[in-house]
């Protein structure tokens, strides 16, 4: 006869028991009594636990009625349904609505596509394969501002970081959708167009043909309008990308954009990009001639040399002046009459290292030219003012004062730099000492 084993402690603590007790022998009546007691106490414990959980829920909620409980259950069910919907389902539905839905559904689909691409960049390639780009480009021509902006936002997200999508957007005819009259377009839509063009203009450095003749009229209108600085910065970035290719220099100059760039270069918030674009154009024959004939040159560029808080602008302005003054004595004479020498002296002492180097190079040109003019030559000599005359003494005194002032400014600037470096070195030494001391305390020996 088989003897039954008594239940272990793990069995007694579990929440599930067999429906009927195992067969017991007549020789062990105590086993059956122990089994019944354990089963009873386990049920009592489950009941007490469930009752305590209900009390905690009621005390924390302050007593919900059945209607509120059902409302919470419905909300939870909706959340679960939404979470159960994966991105592929949303993507399929959005693409279907974009192709075959109404205009309102297409607008919602464009917003959903922009969100999906923003959150998951890997879907950009899949979106292009599903043919959403031509549909979005067609939406850009809509007269409804919200619908147009939704399409532009989606295209910006699709073009971000992928040359293939950018080429597909251009091939779909986005350049022909640019508004001819920007006065009929609100500021937000202008900014979206400018941002999209900035992204597409990176194709200029590739073999893909980019028609600048369709872009430049819109850019020129934006730069001449009262658009925001953010919109104009995007347009200047587009011009900068186009100017890196010599083939685009001619259209840029012929469209009259060079004057716009010179005007914007005098605005500190926009100067850097405008000067960088001018630096690309000045190395071309057409661009250099246009700048030499501009009434703003060289006065506007000399004024930029005084911007001590904009060292990059000083460097770019000095570079453009170097290109313009090279092999052009007439322009160098015009620069000298505009007071460039004094500005170059200040930059050579207080400017950034690159600006100092370029300023010294320009000063050397003016020095050599002055020495060449002062050399003795045959023919009738004009009378010269004696060195000890009052006029020369007064000019000499003013020159000495100016040089002393510049030297003092240079010394003060150098002392500030030395002090900052010394303080930084002291701080780093203190930090190093602190680290060594704290780490040595943690050593076991």
C-alpha positions in Angstrom: 0.0 0.0 0.0 1.4 3.4 -1.0 1.7 6.0 1.7 0.7 9.6 0.9 3.2 12.3 1.5 2.1 15.2 3.7 2.0 18.6 2.1 5.1 20.8 2.4 5.2 24.4 3.5 5.4 25.7 -0.1 2.2 23.9 -0.9 0.5 25.4 2.1 1.5 28.9 1.1 0.4 28.7 -2.5 -2.9 30.1 -3.7 -4.1 27.0 -5.6 -5.0 23.6 -4.4 -6.4 20.5 -6.1 -10.1 20.1 -6.3 -10.1 17.1 -4.1 -7.6 15.9 -1.5 -5.3 13.1 -2.6 -6.2 9.6 -1.5 -5.3 9.0 2.1 -4.7 5.8 4.0 -6.8 4.8 6.9 -3.6 4.8 9.0 -3.2 8.6 8.7 -6.5 10.4 9.6 -4.5 13.4 10.8 -3.3 14.1 7.3 -6.8 14.7 6.0 -7.6 17.0 8.9 -4.4 19.0 8.3 -5.1 19.3 4.5 -8.7 20.7 5.2 -7.3 23.2 7.7 -4.7 24.5 5.3 -7.2 24.7 2.5 -9.6 26.7 4.7 -6.9 29.2 5.9 -5.6 29.7 2.4 -9.1 30.8 1.2 -9.5 33.1 4.3 -6.1 34.7 3.4 -7.1 35.4 -0.2 -10.4 36.9 1.0 -8.7 39.2 3.4 -6.2 40.4 0.8 -8.9 41.2 -1.8 -10.9 43.1 0.8 -7.8 45.2 1.9 -7.1 46.0 -1.8 -10.7 47.2 -2.3 -10.4 49.4 0.8 -7.2 51.1 -0.4 -8.7 51.8 -3.8 -11.8 53.3 -2.2 -9.8 55.5 0.2 -7.5 56.9 -2.5 -10.3 57.7 -4.9 -12.6 59.2 -2.4 -15.4 56.9 -3.4 -16.1 56.6 -7.1 -19.5 55.7 -8.4 -20.1 53.0 -10.9 -20.5 55.6 -13.8 -17.0 57.1 -13.2 -15.5 53.6 -12.9 -17.0 52.6 -16.3 -15.7 55.9 -17.8 -12.2 55.1 -16.6 -12.5 51.6 -18.0 -13.5 53.0 -21.4 -10.6 55.4 -21.4 -8.2 52.7 -20.6 -9.6 50.6 -23.3 -9.2 53.4 -25.8 -5.5 53.9 -24.7 -4.9 50.2 -25.1 -6.4 50.3 -28.6 -4.2 53.2 -29.6 -1.1 51.6 -28.2 -1.9 48.4 -30.0 -1.9 50.3 -33.2 1.7 50.1 -34.5 3.3 52.7 -36.7 3.0 50.6 -39.8 -0.8 50.7 -39.5 -0.8 54.4 -39.1 1.5 54.8 -42.0 -0.6 52.7 -44.3 -3.7 54.6 -43.3 -2.0 58.0 -43.8 -0.6 57.1 -47.2 -4.0 55.8 -48.3 -5.7 59.0 -47.2 -3.1 61.2 -48.8 -3.7 59.5 -52.2 -7.4 58.9 -52.2 -8.9 60.9 -49.3 -10.6 64.3 -49.3 -8.7 67.5 -48.9 -9.3 67.5 -45.1 -8.1 63.9 -44.9 -5.0 64.8 -47.0 -4.1 67.6 -44.7 -4.4 65.3 -41.6 -2.4 62.6 -43.4 0.4 65.1 -44.3 0.6 66.1 -40.6 0.7 62.5 -39.5 3.5 61.7 -42.1 5.6 64.6 -40.8 5.2 63.3 -37.3 6.1 59.7 -38.2 9.2 60.9 -40.1 10.3 63.2 -37.3 10.0 60.4 -34.7 11.4 57.7 -36.9 13.9 58.8 -39.5 14.2 55.4 -41.1 10.8 55.8 -42.6 12.0 58.5 -45.0 13.1 56.0 -47.6 9.9 54.0 -47.2 7.8 57.1 -47.7 9.5 57.9 -50.9 8.9 54.4 -52.2 5.2 54.7 -51.3 5.0 57.8 -53.6 4.0 60.4 -51.1 6.4 63.1 -52.4 4.5 63.9 -55.6 1.2 64.1 -53.7 2.7 66.5 -51.1 4.2 68.6 -53.8 0.8 68.9 -55.5 -0.6 70.0 -52.1 1.9 72.9 -52.0 0.0 74.6 -54.8 -3.2 74.7 -52.6 -4.6 78.2 -51.8 -5.5 77.1 -48.2 -2.6 78.3 -45.9 -3.0 75.4 -43.4 -3.0 72.8 -46.1 0.0 74.3 -47.8 2.0 74.5 -44.6 1.2 70.9 -43.7 2.6 69.7 -47.0 5.7 71.9 -46.7 6.4 70.6 -43.2 6.1 67.1 -44.4 8.5 67.8 -47.3 11.0 69.4 -45.0 11.0 66.3 -42.8 11.3 64.0 -45.8 14.2 66.0 -47.3 16.2 66.2 -44.0 19.5 64.2 -44.4 18.7 62.4 -47.6 19.9 63.5 -51.1 17.6 61.0 -52.8 14.4 62.5 -51.4 15.7 66.0 -52.1 16.2 65.1 -55.8 12.7 63.5 -55.9 11.2 66.7 -54.5 12.9 68.8 -57.1 11.9 66.4 -59.9 8.3 66.5 -58.7 8.3 70.2 -59.6 8.5 72.0 -56.2 10.4 74.9 -57.8 7.5 75.7 -60.0 5.2 75.9 -57.0 7.1 78.8 -55.5 4.8 81.9 -55.1 5.6 84.6 -57.5 4.1 87.3 -55.3 5.1 86.9 -51.7 2.7 89.6 -50.6 -0.1 87.0 -50.9 1.8 84.6 -48.6 1.8 84.8 -44.8 5.0 84.9 -42.8 4.8 81.2 -41.6 4.5 80.0 -45.1 7.4 82.1 -46.3 9.5 80.6 -43.5 8.5 77.1 -44.5 9.4 77.8 -48.2 12.7 79.3 -47.2 13.6 76.4 -45.0 12.8 73.9 -47.7 14.8 75.8 -50.3 17.8 75.8 -47.8 17.6 72.1 -47.6 17.3 71.6 -51.3 20.1 74.0 -52.2 22.6 71.5 -50.8 22.1 69.7 -54.1 24.2 72.4 -55.7 27.4 70.6 -54.6 26.3 67.4 -56.4 25.9 66.5 -60.0 22.2 67.0 -59.8 21.1 69.9 -62.0 19.5 72.7 -59.8 17.8 75.5 -61.7 18.8 78.6 -59.8 16.8 80.8 -62.2 13.6 79.5 -60.6 14.9 80.0 -57.0 16.5 83.5 -57.2 13.4 85.6 -57.9 11.7 84.2 -54.8 14.9 84.7 -52.7 15.3 88.2 -53.9 11.7 89.1 -53.0 12.1 87.7 -49.5 15.4 89.6 -48.9 13.8 92.9 -50.0 10.6 92.4 -47.9 10.0 92.9 -44.2 10.3 89.2 -43.4 11.7 88.0 -40.2 15.4 87.4 -39.6 14.9 83.6 -39.4 13.4 83.6 -42.9 16.1 85.8 -44.3 18.8 83.7 -42.7 17.5 80.7 -44.5 17.5 82.6 -47.8 21.0 83.7 -47.2 22.0 80.1 -46.5 20.5 79.1 -49.8 22.5 81.8 -51.6 25.6 80.7 -49.9 25.1 77.1 -51.1 24.4 78.3 -54.6 27.5 80.6 -54.7 29.8 77.7 -54.0 29.4 76.7 -57.6 30.9 79.1 -60.1 28.1 78.4 -62.7 25.6 80.1 -60.4 27.8 83.3 -59.9 26.5 84.9 -63.2 22.7 84.5 -62.3 23.4 85.7 -58.8 25.0 88.9 -60.0 22.6 89.5 -62.9 19.6 89.2 -60.6 20.8 92.2 -58.6 21.3 90.1 -55.5 24.8 91.5 -54.9 23.3 94.9 -53.9 21.0 93.1 -51.5 23.9 91.2 -50.0 25.8 94.4 -49.4 22.8 95.9 -47.7 22.3 92.9 -45.5 26.0 92.7 -44.6 25.6 95.9 -42.6 23.1 94.2 -40.3 24.9 92.4 -37.6 22.3 89.6 -37.3 22.7 88.7 -41.0 26.1 90.0 -41.8 28.1 86.8 -41.6 26.2 84.8 -44.2 26.0 87.7 -46.5 29.7 88.4 -46.3 30.5 84.7 -46.8 28.4 84.7 -50.0 30.1 87.9 -51.2 33.4 86.2 -50.6 32.5 83.5 -53.1 31.3 86.0 -55.7 34.2 88.4 -55.4 36.7 85.8 -56.8 34.7 85.8 -60.1 35.4 88.4 -62.7 31.7 89.4 -63.0 31.3 89.6 -59.2 34.4 91.7 -58.7 33.4 94.2 -61.3 29.9 94.5 -59.9 31.4 95.2 -56.4 33.9 97.7 -57.7 31.1 99.7 -59.3 28.8 99.5 -56.2 28.5 102.9 -54.4 28.5 100.9 -51.1 32.1 99.7 -51.6 34.4 100.1 -49.8 32.7 102.2 -47.1 30.3 99.5 -45.9 33.2 97.0 -45.7 35.4 99.4 -43.8 32.6 100.0 -41.3 32.4 96.3 -40.7 36.1 96.3 -39.6 35.0 98.3 -36.6 32.8 95.5 -35.2 35.0 94.2 -32.4 32.2 91.9 -31.2 32.0 90.2 -34.6 35.5 88.8 -35.3 34.2 86.5 -38.1 32.7 89.5 -39.9 36.0 91.4 -39.6 37.8 88.4 -41.1 35.4 88.2 -44.0 35.4 91.9 -44.7 39.2 92.0 -44.7 39.3 89.1 -47.1 36.9 90.9 -49.5 38.9 94.1 -49.3 42.1 92.1 -50.1 40.6 90.6 -53.2 39.2 94.0 -54.3 42.4 95.9 -53.7 44.7 93.3 -55.3 46.0 94.7 -58.6 43.7 97.7 -58.4 45.5 100.9 -57.4 42.3 103.0 -58.1 40.3 101.0 -55.5 43.2 101.1 -53.0 43.3 104.9 -53.4 39.5 105.0 -52.8 40.0 102.8 -49.7 42.7 105.2 -48.4 40.5 108.2 -48.8 37.8 106.4 -46.9 40.1 106.1 -43.8 40.9 102.4 -44.1 44.4 102.7 -42.7 43.3 103.7 -39.2 40.8 100.8 -39.2 43.4 98.4 -40.3 45.7 99.5 -37.6 43.1 98.8 -35.0 42.3 95.4 -36.4 46.0 94.5 -36.6 46.3 95.2 -32.9 42.9 94.1 -31.5 41.4 91.7 -34.1 41.4 88.0 -34.2 44.6 86.2 -35.5 43.3 85.8 -39.0 41.9 89.3 -39.1 45.3 90.6 -37.9 47.1 88.7 -40.6 44.9 90.1 -43.4 45.0 93.6 -42.0 48.8 93.6 -41.9 48.9 92.4 -45.5 46.7 95.3 -46.5 48.8 97.8 -44.5 51.9 96.5 -46.3 50.3 97.3 -49.6 49.5 100.8 -48.6 53.0 101.2 -47.1 54.7 100.0 -50.3 52.5 102.2 -52.4 53.3 105.3 -50.3 57.1 104.6 -50.4 56.9 104.2 -54.2 55.1 107.6 -54.5 57.7 109.3 -52.3 60.8 108.0 -54.3 62.7 110.7 -56.1 62.0 110.9 -59.8 63.1 113.1 -62.7 61.1 116.1 -63.9 59.8 119.1 -62.1 59.5 118.7 -58.3 56.6 120.0 -56.4 57.2 121.9 -53.3 57.0 120.0 -50.1 56.2 121.1 -46.6 59.1 121.1 -44.2 59.1 118.4 -41.6 59.3 121.0 -38.8 56.3 122.9 -40.0 53.4 123.4 -37.6 51.0 121.3 -39.8 53.3 118.3 -39.8 54.0 118.6 -36.1 50.3 118.7 -35.3 49.7 115.6 -37.5 52.6 113.9 -35.9 51.2 114.5 -32.5 47.8 113.2 -33.4 49.4 110.1 -35.0 51.4 109.5 -31.8 48.3 109.8 -29.6 46.4 107.4 -31.8 49.2 104.9 -31.7 49.6 105.2 -28.0 45.8 104.6 -27.5 45.9 101.6 -29.8 48.9 100.2 -28.0 47.2 100.7 -24.6 44.1 98.9 -25.8 46.2 96.0 -27.1 48.1 95.8 -23.8 44.9 95.8 -21.8 43.5 93.1 -24.0 46.6 90.9 -23.7 46.6 91.4 -19.9 43.0 90.3 -19.8 43.8 87.2 -21.8 46.8 86.4 -19.6 44.7 86.9 -16.4 42.0 84.6 -17.7 44.5 81.9 -18.6 46.1 82.3 -15.2 42.8 82.0 -13.4 41.8 79.0 -15.5 45.2 77.3 -14.7 44.7 78.0 -11.0 41.2 76.6 -11.0 42.4 73.5 -12.8 45.3 73.1 -10.4 42.9 73.4 -7.4 40.6 70.8 -9.0 43.5 68.5 -9.7 44.7 68.8 -6.1 41.2 68.2 -4.8 40.8 65.1 -6.9 44.2 63.8 -5.8 43.4 64.4 -2.1 40.0 62.8 -2.3 41.2 59.9 -4.3 44.1 59.3 -1.9 41.7 59.3 1.1 39.8 56.5 -0.5 42.9 54.3 -0.9 43.1 51.3 1.5 46.8 51.9 2.1 
